[in-house]
Amino acid sequence: MDVVVSGSSGMIGTALGRALVAQGHAVIPLVRRPVAAGERAVHWDPAAGEIDTTGLEGVDAVVHLAGEGIAEKRWTDDQKARILSSRTRSTTLLAEAIAGLERPPSVLVSASGIGYYGDRGDEVLTETSTPGDDFLADVCVRWEAATGMAREAGVRTVHLRTGIVLDKDQGALAKQLLPFKLGIGGRLGSGQQWQSWITLTDHVAAIGHLIRSEVSGPVNLVAPAPVRNIEFTKTLGRVLGRPTLLPIPTFAPALLYGRELVDSLLLVSQRAEPRVLLDSGFTFTHPDLETGLRAVLGR
């Protein structure tokens, strides 16, 4: 297959590209820089509304992972606008381009997140659950809607509602490792909030599965065993062989990043289940947290 990937240099995009190439597929990155002669890449500039549609003709699949980092900066009004526009503008541009092709891809796999559901306490969240009412929920609703032209043109469209992706080098887990290794890691807040997670290995395998399947619409990309933060904390401590007795104060990240970001990313409760993935026949390599953490951390 020929697979176009946006966000190909990010954590998920890099791992996905390696996996697809290892399986014999061709990965064609969407890039903002000029494309060199003979290079197989597609130039685009979402801010300027530009994309080289000739490079999209006849490809088998498009995987859209690009977007401004959610947790990189304090959520000022300007940063929130960048987070939203980087997703909706790029997705709309890509969907419109796909809809206008003579030979469109058979599938558009577009990133989203379980932030779609907002803070839901103990409620079990499936792909049919309603959206939340906070900033991230609004972003995800608009992000998914931006694929509309591709979907209306008959292209099978999948929305990846991704949970916490576990990787030792990047992402949320990587940021937690140092305090936990030092023995000062602990629960966040009450520790009762649900965390829905997936290993990077399973996330990449799930994208490959969804490209090949007939699934369309939203898909929760999470492992089948969400855990409360207190359980996540104890399991990570056990895998690392370190104590987890002291709760981690949230005032420091709140001072740095703002209370809204901390509440939305660290203290939010989202008990999501991957019903569509399981019903479509996907098998998780790491279905439970301890197995996943040991694999990710080489323990």
C-alpha positions, 0 to 999 in steps of 0.5 A, spaced: 500 500 500 501 507 499 500 510 505 500 518 506 501 520 513 501 527 516 505 528 523 510 523 520 515 526 525 511 525 531 511 520 536 506 516 533 507 518 526 514 515 526 512 509 530 507 508 524 512 509 519 517 504 521 511 499 522 508 500 515 515 500 512 517 493 515 510 490 512 512 492 505 508 498 505 510 505 502 510 511 507 509 518 503 509 524 508 506 530 508 511 536 509 511 543 510 518 544 507 519 544 499 519 537 496 526 535 493 526 532 486 525 525 486 523 525 493 516 521 495 513 526 499 507 531 499 508 538 500 502 542 504 501 548 508 495 548 512 496 555 514 496 558 507 491 553 505 495 549 500 496 542 498 499 538 492 493 534 490 497 530 485 501 527 490 495 524 493 492 521 487 491 514 487 494 512 494 491 507 498 490 510 505 491 517 508 493 517 516 492 524 519 496 525 525 498 533 525 496 538 530 499 543 535 501 539 542 496 539 547 500 540 553 506 543 551 504 550 553 499 554 558 492 555 555 492 562 553 486 564 549 491 564 543 494 557 544 487 555 545 486 558 538 492 555 535 490 548 538 483 548 535 485 551 528 491 547 527 486 541 527 480 543 524 484 547 518 489 542 516 483 536 517 478 541 512 484 542 507 486 534 507 478 532 506 477 537 501 483 535 497 481 528 498 474 529 496 476 532 489 481 527 487 479 522 481 482 516 484 481 518 492 484 513 497 479 508 500 480 510 507 482 517 511 484 515 518 484 522 522 486 523 529 482 525 535 482 523 542 478 521 548 478 528 550 471 528 546 468 525 552 470 530 557 470 529 565 465 523 566 467 520 573 465 513 573 461 512 566 463 507 561 465 511 555 464 507 548 464 510 541 456 512 542 457 516 548 455 523 548 461 529 547 463 533 553 462 540 554 469 543 555 475 546 551 478 539 549 471 536 547 469 542 543 476 541 539 475 534 538 467 535 536 470 540 531 476 536 529 472 530 527 467 534 523 472 537 519 473 530 515 466 531 512 467 533 505 471 526 505 466 522 508 461 525 503 465 523 497 464 516 499 471 515 503 471 511 509 473 515 514 475 513 521 476 517 527 482 515 532 479 517 539 486 516 542 487 515 550 494 516 554 499 513 549 505 509 553 512 510 551 518 511 555 521 516 550 516 521 549 509 523 551 505 523 558 509 516 561 516 519 559 515 525 563 513 521 569 519 516 569 524 521 573 520 522 579 517 515 580 524 512 579 527 517 584 521 514 589 517 520 589 512 519 584 505 518 587 497 519 585 495 525 582 489 529 586 484 524 589 487 518 585 480 516 583 480 519 576 480 513 571 485 513 566 484 510 559 491 508 556 494 504 550 501 502 549 505 505 542 505 498 540 498 497 540 496 504 538 500 503 531 498 496 530 490 498 531 491 504 526 494 498 521 488 494 523 483 500 521 486 501 515 485 494 512 478 493 516 471 496 514 470 500 520 468 507 519 466 512 524 469 513 531 474 508 534 476 508 542 484 507 541 485 505 548 486 498 552 480 494 554 483 495 562 482 502 564 485 504 571 484 509 576 490 513 577 491 510 584 492 503 580 496 506 575 501 509 580 501 503 584 503 499 578 508 503 575 511 503 582 511 496 582 514 495 575 520 500 577 521 497 584 520 504 587 515 506 593 509 511 591 507 513 598 507 521 597 501 524 592 504 529 587 502 536 588 498 539 582 500 546 584 506 546 581 504 544 574 498 549 575 502 555 576 506 553 570 501 551 565 494 553 568 489 550 572 484 549 566 490 544 562 491 541 569 484 539 570 483 537 563 489 533 562 491 530 569 485 530 573 480 528 568 476 522 569 475 518 562 473 510 563 473 509 555 473 502 552 475 500 545 468 496 543 469 498 536 476 495 536 474 489 539 468 487 535 472 488 529 477 483 531 483 486 533 487 483 538 491 487 543 498 485 545 498 489 551 491 488 554 493 490 561 497 495 565 502 491 568 504 487 561 504 494 558 508 497 562 513 492 563 513 491 555 514 499 554 520 499 560 523 493 558 522 490 565 
